[in-house]
Amino acid sequence: MDKNSEIIRTEIIRILNENGKTRGTELAKRVIEKVGNEKIVYREISALVESGEIDKKVHSRAHIVYELINLSESVNNQLKNLHMVTSN
């Protein structure tokens, strides 16, 4: 991961930590104002969702909310996913 990606990820997590649940467009707008371009910011948000660090809730196509995941909950979900993969 390059330095720019790390800065963007840190900013995303900082904003979510401050605000709790945050709409996707608002989160991206705030991160873009500080660092990065739109494409990279959305790529990093998706990477954080895939890695299980943040949660994405889709209410409608125009209303997507992101929030930090509780660490213990994140570990439990990852263990469940791992168990499902190994048992199949």
Beta strands, then each sheet from edge to edge (+ up, - down):
strand 1: 22-23
strand 2: 54-60
strand 3: 63-68
sheet 1: 1+ 3- 2+
end
